[in-house]
Amino acid sequence: MKKETLKKILDDVQDGKLSARSAYEKIRFTPFDMEELGYATVDHGRALRLGLGEVIYGENKTTRQIIGIAEKLSASNGPILITRLSDEKIKALKSRFRKGRPNNASRTFTVNPIPPKDGGKDEPYVCIITAGTSDIPVAEEAAEVCAAMGVAFIKLNDIGVSGIHRVMKHVEIMENASALVVIAGMEGALPSVIGGLISKPIFAVPTDVGYGANLKGVTALLSMLSSCAPGIAVMNINGGFSAAYAACRVINGIKSRTDSEA
C-alpha cells in the first residue's frame, strides 16, 4: 500500500466518510502483503514500513527471476532498486523497463525512478564521500539508494588523507549534512579524520581498493572498527548500499519529526 493510499484512508476516517472498522479491514494486512512466485516471496508492504520497497539483490539471481520480481514490485509505481548487476543483466532490464535508470558504475538499475535530489536546498541531506577515485563505484551505489528513497545528497570524491587539505576544503558541506557516508580503501583512515572534525552521524564503508596488504578490504575494515574517533558506524566491505540505507533512515527520522511538528 502506498503512503498516499494510507493517508487517504485515515483522512476518510477523520472526516467521517469511513468507519474505523472498515479502515482496519483495509490496512490490517498491509505489513504482511506478500506474493509467492515459487522462486521468491515478494514483500509489497516494505515501502510503507521502511521508506523503500523491497530491494532486489541481483548478483546470484537469473535475469528471468530479477525481471519477474521487478514486474510484481513495480505495480506500486514506487522506485524499485536492483543491485549488484552484471552489464548483461542491466542491458536486459533496460530492454524490459525502458523508463528505468541504469547505472553501470554502481551496477544498479532502478525501475520507476524518481529524479535524484541535490543536497543543500533547505532540506536534510546525506554527504557521500570517497577517499579516492577508485572508490566511486561504491559511492554510486550509495547515491542510487538515496535517489530511490527520495533523500537529497551531495557527493565529494577523491578527498583522501594523502592530501589532507582536500578534506578541510569541504568541512562546511560535511557539517551541514545530516548524515555522512564515508568510503575508503587502502588503510581506511578517512572516516577517523572526518569523525574527529564533524559532529554528524558517520557511516563508514571499507572498500577492497588497495595493494596486497589491503587484503581485499579487510585491512580497511579493521582500521575503521578500531578507529579512535568515537561513534563511527562501520559497514561491510563495499557496503555502499547498507551505509546509504542507514543514512537515509536518519534523514527520514528528521523529516518525520519535522512533519509531525508542523
C-alpha positions in Angstrom: 0.0 0.0 0.0 1.3 3.4 -1.0 1.7 6.1 1.7 -0.8 8.3 -0.2 -3.4 5.5 -0.1 -3.0 5.0 3.7 -3.2 8.8 4.3 -6.5 8.8 2.2 -8.0 6.1 4.4 -7.0 7.9 7.6 -8.4 11.2 6.3 -11.7 9.5 5.4 -11.9 8.2 9.0 -11.2 11.6 10.3 -13.9 13.1 8.0 -16.5 10.5 8.9 -16.5 9.0 5.4 -15.2 5.7 6.6 -15.7 3.7 9.8 -12.8 2.7 11.9 -13.7 -0.9 11.3 -13.7 -0.5 7.6 -10.3 1.3 7.7 -8.9 -1.5 9.9 -10.0 -4.1 7.3 -8.3 -2.1 4.5 -4.9 -1.8 6.2 -4.6 -4.7 8.7 -2.7 -7.0 6.4 -0.6 -4.3 4.6 2.6 -5.0 6.5 2.3 -8.7 5.5 1.2 -8.1 1.9 3.2 -10.9 0.2 3.1 -12.7 -3.1 4.6 -16.1 -3.8 6.4 -16.6 -7.1 7.8 -20.0 -6.4 11.4 -18.8 -6.6 10.8 -15.7 -4.5 8.3 -14.2 -1.9 7.7 -10.7 -2.9 7.1 -8.2 0.0 4.7 -5.5 -1.1 4.5 -3.8 2.4 8.1 -2.9 2.8 7.9 0.6 1.4 5.3 1.5 3.9 7.4 0.1 6.8 10.9 1.2 5.8 10.6 4.0 3.3 11.7 2.0 0.2 10.2 -1.0 -1.5 12.0 -4.4 -1.4 15.5 -4.1 -3.0 16.4 -6.9 -5.4 19.8 -8.3 -4.9 20.7 -9.3 -8.4 24.1 -11.0 -8.3 23.1 -14.6 -8.0 19.6 -14.4 -9.5 18.9 -15.2 -13.1 17.7 -12.4 -15.4 14.3 -14.0 -15.6 14.0 -14.1 -11.8 15.0 -10.5 -11.5 12.6 -9.3 -14.1 9.8 -11.4 -12.6 10.3 -9.9 -9.2 10.6 -6.4 -10.5 7.4 -6.7 -12.5 5.5 -7.6 -9.4 7.0 -4.9 -7.2 6.8 -2.2 -9.8 3.0 -2.4 -9.8 3.0 0.0 -6.9 4.6 2.6 -9.1 7.3 3.3 -6.5 11.0 3.1 -7.1 12.4 -0.5 -7.2 16.2 -0.6 -6.8 18.1 -3.6 -8.2 21.7 -4.0 -7.1 24.9 -6.0 -7.9 24.1 -6.5 -11.6 26.3 -7.5 -14.5 26.3 -5.4 -17.6 24.3 -8.1 -19.4 21.6 -8.0 -16.8 21.5 -4.2 -16.9 21.1 -4.4 -20.7 18.2 -6.9 -20.3 16.5 -4.7 -17.7 16.8 -1.6 -20.0 15.0 -3.6 -22.7 12.2 -4.6 -20.4 11.8 -1.3 -18.4 12.6 1.4 -20.9 11.9 4.2 -18.5 14.2 2.7 -15.8 17.5 4.2 -14.7 20.7 2.1 -15.3 23.9 2.9 -13.6 26.7 0.7 -14.8 29.2 2.2 -12.4 27.2 1.2 -9.4 25.9 -2.0 -11.0 22.3 -0.9 -10.3 19.1 -0.4 -12.1 16.0 1.4 -10.8 12.5 0.7 -12.1 10.1 3.6 -11.7 12.9 6.0 -10.9 12.4 9.4 -9.3 14.7 12.3 -10.1 17.7 12.4 -7.7 17.6 15.3 -5.2 20.6 17.7 -4.9 21.6 18.5 -1.3 21.8 21.9 0.2 18.3 23.1 -0.7 16.8 23.7 2.7 16.2 20.0 3.4 18.3 17.4 5.2 20.9 15.7 3.0 23.4 12.9 3.0 27.0 13.7 2.2 28.6 10.8 0.3 32.4 10.9 0.4 35.2 8.9 -1.3 38.8 8.8 -0.3 39.9 8.0 -3.9 38.5 7.9 -7.4 38.7 4.1 -7.3 36.1 4.1 -4.5 33.5 5.8 -6.7 31.6 2.7 -7.7 30.7 2.1 -4.0 29.7 5.8 -3.7 27.5 5.4 -6.8 25.6 2.5 -5.2 25.1 4.7 -2.1 23.8 7.6 -4.3 21.3 5.3 -6.1 19.9 4.3 -2.7 19.4 7.9 -1.7 17.8 8.6 -5.0 15.4 5.7 -4.7 14.4 6.8 -1.2 13.8 10.4 -2.2 16.6 11.7 0.0 18.8 14.6 -1.1 22.6 14.0 -1.3 25.9 15.6 -2.2 28.9 13.7 -3.5 32.5 14.6 -2.6 35.0 12.5 -4.5 38.8 11.9 -4.0 39.4 13.7 -0.8 41.6 11.1 0.9 44.1 11.6 3.7 47.1 11.6 1.4 46.1 15.2 0.7 44.6 16.3 4.0 43.9 19.8 2.7 41.2 18.4 0.4 39.2 17.3 3.5 39.5 20.7 5.1 38.2 22.4 2.0 34.8 20.7 2.4 34.2 20.8 6.1 31.2 23.2 5.9 29.4 21.0 3.4 30.0 17.9 5.6 28.9 19.7 8.8 25.7 20.9 7.2 24.8 17.4 6.2 22.5 15.4 8.5 24.4 12.1 7.9 27.7 11.1 6.1 28.7 8.0 4.2 32.5 7.9 4.2 34.1 5.4 1.8 37.8 4.4 1.8 40.1 1.7 0.8 43.8 1.3 1.4 44.3 1.7 5.2 40.8 3.2 5.6 41.8 6.3 7.6 39.4 8.8 6.2 36.4 8.1 8.5 38.7 8.6 11.5 39.8 12.0 10.2 36.3 13.2 9.4 35.0 11.7 12.7 37.3 14.0 14.6 36.0 17.0 12.7 32.3 16.6 12.0 29.5 16.2 14.6 27.0 14.4 12.4 26.4 10.6 12.2 29.1 8.8 10.1 28.6 5.5 8.3 32.0 4.3 7.2 32.4 1.9 4.3 35.7 0.0 3.8 36.5 -1.0 0.2 38.6 -3.6 -1.4 40.7 -0.9 -3.1 44.4 -1.2 -2.3 47.6 -3.1 -2.7 48.3 -6.6 -1.3 48.2 -5.8 2.4 44.8 -4.2 2.0 43.7 -7.9 2.0 40.7 -7.1 -0.3 39.2 -4.6 2.2 39.9 -6.5 5.5 42.6 -4.0 6.5 40.4 -1.0 5.9 37.5 -2.8 7.8 39.7 -3.5 10.9 41.1 0.0 10.8 37.6 1.6 10.8 36.4 -0.8 13.5 39.5 0.3 15.6 39.0 4.0 15.0 39.8 6.3 17.9 37.2 8.7 16.6 34.1 7.9 18.7 30.7 6.9 17.3 31.5 5.8 13.8 29.3 3.0 12.5 31.2 0.7 10.2 29.5 -1.2 7.3 30.6 -4.3 5.5 33.3 -4.2 2.8 32.0 -2.4 -0.3 28.7 -1.9 1.6 27.6 1.4 0.0 24.0 0.1 -0.1 23.8 -0.5 3.7 25.6 2.7 4.6 23.2 4.8 2.4 20.2 3.0 3.7 21.2 3.7 7.3 21.9 7.4 6.5 18.5 7.7 4.8 16.9 6.3 7.9 18.4 9.2 9.8 17.1 11.7 7.2 13.6 10.1 7.2 13.5 10.3 11.0 14.3 14.0 10.8 11.7 14.6 8.2 9.1 12.6 10.1 9.7 14.6 13.3 9.6 17.9 11.3 6.3 16.9 9.6 4.7 15.9 13.0 5.6 19.3 14.5 4.3 21.3 11.5 
